[in-house]
Amino acid sequence: MKGINQTVKLGLEIITPTQSGSGAELFKELDYIERNQMAFIVDQQASFNAVASGNLALDAQLLAGNRLSDWVTAAGQDFGYRLPWLGTTAKVPEKFREQLKDAMNRPYLQGSAIKGAIRTALIAEWLRVADKNEVLSKMIAGLLPKSIPGKKPNPKSAANNLMWALLGKDAKQDIFRSFKVKDTLFANSDLRLADIRWLNETRWRSMTKKKSFDNWHDGDGIYAEVLQPSALGLLTLQWDGFLLSDVSKWQQAGTISTIAPKDFDDLRQRLNQHAKYRLQREIQFYKDQGKSAPEQECQRILSMMKQDQQSAYLQMSWGSGWRGMTGDWASDEQVKIFRELFNLGRMGKPFPKTRRLAVSGEPKLPMGWVRLTPYELVADKLEKQQTQQQTSAAQSAWVNQKLVQIAQQNRSSEKDALRGKALAEAWGALPDGPEKQAALTDIKNRWLAEGWWDEPNGKSARQAKAIYEQG
């Protein structure tokens, strides 16, 4: 019906390490500390609040040390989240690239980034098919940048004429305006710290020494916080029914409306066709360079896609390379022309010749492969995950902090601390207000989940319940 939006819920599953960066780097002893050979990202506000509310005078805390780890020690517990290694444990680095997170510190992939990757893939697939048509091929060739005597073309605007002709010059007339993608949230437990290396043809690049080596151990790349393989989030796609009811009213005349997806089935088929093309080229590249491990990983993704008749496969975000952003539709002859025009790479060498690979035993995992899966196939897992996240969000930070402190002081488990009198007395000492009420609600919910509230077992538990009921 006219004006009715079509909304499709999907699961977005990470296949290979995926990084959508915040643009910031995190630094050791400023943003994170080392714990058991892992990085621990510190919730600094919670840590400082714990220090300020502690028994030790603030001036004594200041004299104790000025490193972040000193303040965490003074707080009496670790507030934040741990960042396990992806695949291989190594020395905790001095800095790494941060994954984008929301205001509640949850990692996510932006809807705009997912839509951008989908848009690039669909445009590439359409152009590759159109290039086989003589009329369309001539039209495309006429819109591509050319060598003009005495004038150097600007690489930043090289694709403008082509994109304007296909999609529309004004954003309000772009056919992809009718297609919307929402952000996809993940849990902190889905994050890993990855060691990412640069492969230049057959050799491994050292980013600090600016040299290449035969052995990857001699090179060095960068470290990044990534979403791990098998991480799952909820993705929502939407088609604007009002805009699609009559595209002639707003779309630029002469542009190609069929580039935008009609529905998920249409999107799945075209994304997978493009993914197949990309993977086959990557497999051939690694085969030519004699790198069997990443070749096998690409072959694994390709085999997974061939056996999966219901999901859409896509490479996105940082690490997808030049082909993932710009040129994976052009023929080898067109790429040759682009290279001459814009001085891309060294002539006689493959282009692009560089790949970023995450280390898992050895550098082998290509970056950014995900799949979009029908919701009904992952509904149970997503709903359970959402319930866990809601439960975690509803928990009182004060209760979490006190449980750890009491357990450490008494050398007991947090479960014992939860039903003990010490927690109840600490709660009773809180001033009346929202924090005290939230803490009581959280404690009662935890007791109910354990079956303690109606029949508390033990003298300490009965005394604790009496305090809660009197308060």
N, C-alpha and C positions, 0 to 999 in steps of 0.2 A: 504493500500500500504506500501511497505517496506520503512522504514525511516520516515514515516509520524506520527507525534505525535498526540495522541488523547487527547484533552483538554475538560474538563467538568467544567462548572461554576455552583456553588451551592450557596445557602444561608446557613450560619451557624447561627443557632438560639440558644441562651442560654436558657436552661430550668430551671436549678437551679444555684445558685451562683457559678461562676467559677473564679478561681484564678490561674494565671500563673505568679509566682513571679519574680521580678527582682533580688532577692537575697539581697535586701536592706530593711532597715526599715526607715520610716519617723518619725521625732520627732517633738513634739509640740514646737513652738517658735524657731525652727531651720529650719523646712521645711514647716510647716503649722501653721495657727492660728485658733482660735475659732471665728466663726461668727454665731450668732443665733442658738446656740446648734449644729452647724455643723462644720466639719473641712473644712478649706479653704486652698487649696494647693497654695502657693505663687509662682508666677513667679518672682524670685528674681532679675533677670537682668532688667526686665521692671520696677520693683519697684525702684531699685537703680538709674536707668536712670532718672526716674521721679523726685527723690529727688535731684539728681545732677543738673537737669535742672530747678529746682524750684527757687523761689525768696529768700528763706531763706538761709543764709550762711551755708556752709557745717559744720563748726565748731559748729554752733548752733544746727544742726541736731545731731551731735555726742553727744552733751551734753544732748539732749532730752531723751535719753534712748538707751539701747543696745539690747533690745528684738526685735524679728522679727516684732511683732505687732506695735512697736514704729516706725519702718521704713515704714511699710505699711500706718500708720496714716500720717506720714510725706509726703508720696508720694501723698496723697490726694485722692486715690482711690485704689480699690482692683484689682491687676493684678493676674490672675491665674484662677483657677476653684474651684467651691464649690463641696463638696463631701457629698451628702445627706445620711441619714441612710437607711439601708436596713431593712424594716419591722418595726423596733422598735427604737424610739429615746432614746438615753442614754447619759450619760456624755461623752464628747469628751475625748478620751484616751490620754495618754502621748506619745504613739507611736503606729504604726501599720505597717503591711507588705505591701510593695508597689507592685502594679500590673505592669507588664512589659510594657514599652512604647517606642515608636520610637524617633528619633531625633527631631520630631515636637511635642513631648509630647502626641501622640495619643496612647491609649492602644491597644494592639494586642495580639493574640494568635499565637505563633510560628508555622510555618509549620512543623518543626521537632517534636514539642510536639503533634500536631494532628496526624502526621504520626506514631509517637511512640505508641500512644493510639490505633490507627487502627491496627498496626502491632501486638501489644500484644493481642488484641481481636481476630484477625484472627488466630494467632498461637494457642491460647487457644481453639478456636472452632474446629480447625483441630485436635488437640491432643485429645480433648474430644470425638470426633467421632472415631478417630483412635483407641482409647483405647478399643473400643467395638469389634475391629477386632483382632482375636487371634494372627495372625502373627505380625501385627503392635504393638499390646500390648506388646509382648515379646521383640520386637526391642526397644521400648520406655523404658521398664523396664531395659534393659541392658545398657542404656545410662544414667540412673539416678544415682545420688551419692549413695554410699553404705558405710556401716560401715567397716573400715579396722582396724584390731587390731594394736594398737600402733600408729595410725595416725589419727589426727583430721582433718576432711574435711574443706576446706575453703569455707565459704558461698558465697564469692564474685565470685567464679568460679564454683558454684554448677551446673549451667545450661549450662555451656560451651559445654560439649560433645553433649548434646541433640540439642542445637541450631546450632552447627557446622554441625551436621548430617542432620538437616532439611533444613538449609538455606545456608550453605557454611561457611568455616572458614575465608576466605578472604572477606573483604567488597566489593571488585570488583566482587566477584562471588555471592554475596547475591541477591536473586531473587527480593527483595524489592528495589533494585537499579533502577529498571525500573519504579517504581511508585513514583511520586513526588507530594508534597503538598506545596502550597505557604502560606505565612503568611496571617492571617485574621485581618484586621483593624476594630476598633470600634471608636465611638465618646466618648469624655470626659463625655458627658451627660449620657452615659451608665454605668458609674462607681458609685458604692455605697460603703459605709463603713459598714462592717459586723462584728457582734459579733459572734464568733465561739466557740462552747463549745465541750468538749470531753465527750462522753458517754462511760463508762467502764461497760459493761453488763447493770446492772440496775441503776448504780450510776453515779454521775457527778463529774468529776475530777477537782480539783483546781490545776492549773499549778504553782501557786506561793506557795501554802501551801503544795503541794505534798501529798494531801489527797483527798479522795473521799467522797461525800455527797449524801444523799437521795434527797435533793431539789436542783434543778439546780441553783437557786438564790444564794446558798451558795458556789458554785464553781466559777471558772473563767477560761477562755480559752485565746484566743488571738483575736486581731482585725486585719482585713485585708481589703484592697481595692480590690473589686471584680467586675466582670462584672455582671450586674443584669439580672434576668429572663426577657425574651422577647427582649433583645439586639440582633441586627442582623448585620452580616457582610458578606462580599463576600469571598467565599472560592473557590480556583481553584485547581482541581486535574488534573494530567497529566500522561499519559502512554507513555513511550518512545518507539515509533514504531520501531526505528532502533534496539534497544536491543531486543525487543520482536520478531523481524522477525526471529531470530535464536538463541534461548537461549543456545543451545548446544555449541556455540562458546565461551561462557564466564561463564556459570553457572557451579559450581562444580558438577562433576559426582555423581549421586546417591541422590542428594538433591531433595526436594519436591517443584516443581515449582507451583503446584496448590494452595499453601498457599497464594500467592499473588493474589489480585483481578484482574479479567479479564476486568471488566467494572463497571459502577456505580450500575447497577442492581444486579450483583453478589456481590458487596461490601455491598449493602443495605441488601440483604437477610441474609448474614452471620453475619453482625454486629447486626442486629435485633435478630437473633437467640441467639447470645451471650448476648445481652442486656436483653433478656427475662430470660435467665438462671440466670444472676446476680441479676436482680430485684426480681425474685421469692425467691432467697436465702436471700436477704436483708429483704424482707417482712416477711419471716419465722423467721429471727433473731430478728427483732423488736417485732414480736408477742410473741416469747419465753421470751423476756425481759419485756413484758408488756408496751411497748412504742407505743401507738396508733398513735400519731401525725406523727412521721417519717414513720411509717408503711403505713399510709394513703397517704403520699406524694409519696412513692415508688409505691403504688398501682395506684395513679393518673398517674404517668409516664408510667406505664405498660398499663393502659387503653388507654392513648393517643397513644401509639405505636400501639396497636392492631387496633385502628380505623384509623390509618394513613398508607395507603398502598404505599406512595410515598417517605417517608423520611427514613434516617438511623439514629439510636440512638446509642449514645456512651457516656461513662463516661471517663473523662480525667483530667489531671493536678492535682494540689495539693488537697489533701483531698480524693482522690479516694481510698487510703489505700493499704494494702498489696495485696489484691486480684486484684486491679486495675493495679498493676505493675508486679506481679510475678505469683501468685499461683491460679488463678481462672480457671484452667483447671484440676488440680489434683483431684483425687477422695479423699474421706474422709480417706481411708486407706493410700493413698500416702502422704497426709498431715500429718497423724500420724507419718509416718516414717521420714518425713522431720523435724518434731518437735523434735523427739528424737535425730536425727543426729545433729541438729543445735541449740538445746536448745531454741526453740521458745515458749514463753509463759509458763504459769503454767499448768502442766498436770491436767486433770480433769476439766479444764475451756474451754469454747469455744474459738476457734482461727480462725481469729483474733477477739478479744473481744472489740476493741476500734473503735468508729465511730466519725467522726467530723461532727457536725451539725450547720448550721447557724441559728441564732435566728430570728424568725419572729413571735412575740407574745410569743413564747417559742422555744426552740431548736428543730427544726423539718426538716429543709431543707438539704438533702444530697448534697454534693459538686460535681460540675463538670459535670452534665448531659447536653448534647447538642444534637441537631439534625441537620443533613445535609439534606437540602430541595432543590428540583429541582428549578433552577433559575427562571423559568417562573412563579412559584407560588409566588415569592417574588420580581419580577423584578421591579414593580412600586415603592414599598417601598424602595428598595435598590437604585434605580435611583434618587428618591427624596432626600434620605439621602446623596447620593454622591454630588448632586447639592448644598445642604445646606453646606456641608463641603468645597466644592470648593469656594462658595461665602464667607464663613468665612475666608478661607485662603487668598483670594484676598483682603480682607479688610485691610486698612492701620492701623497699630498699633497707629500711631500718631493721626489719626482721632478719633479712639475709645477713646483714652486717653483724647483728647480735648473735645469731646462731654460730657463726664462724668464731667470733671472739670467745663465747662461752665454751665451745668445743675445744678450742686451743687451751684455754685456762684450765679446764677440767680434764683435759686429755681424754675426751669422750667423743662419741659420734655426734653429728649434727641432729640426728634423729633423737638421741637421748636429750640433747640440749633443748629440742623443741617441746618435749613434754615435761621438762623440769621446772622447778620452782624459781631458778635464777632468771630465766627469761621472763616469767610472770612478774617478778619483782622489778626488773628493769623496765618492763612495760608500764607497771603501776607508777613508776617514778616520772614517766613522761608527762609533760603539761597537757591539759585537756585541749583538744583541737583535732584538725583533720588527720594529722600524722598518727596520733594515738588511735583514732577510730579505724584508719586504714590498716594499721598494724594488727588490731584486734580481729578485724574481718579476715585478714590473711591467716593469722594463727588459728582461728576457728575453722576456716576452710581446710587447713592442713590437718588439724585434729580430726575433722569429719572424714577426710579421705583415709585416715589411718584407723578409723573406728574407735577413737578414744573419747570423744566429747560426751557421749551419753553414759559411758561406763569407764571412767579413767582408772587405769590399773596402777596401783602403787601409791604410797603416801605422798610423794613429791608431786605426782600428777594430780591427785585430788586437791592438794593445797594450791597448786597452780590454777586449777579450774575455779576454785573459790575466789582467788584474786581477780580473775577475768570477770566473773559474774558480779562481784562487788563493785568493780570499776565501771 
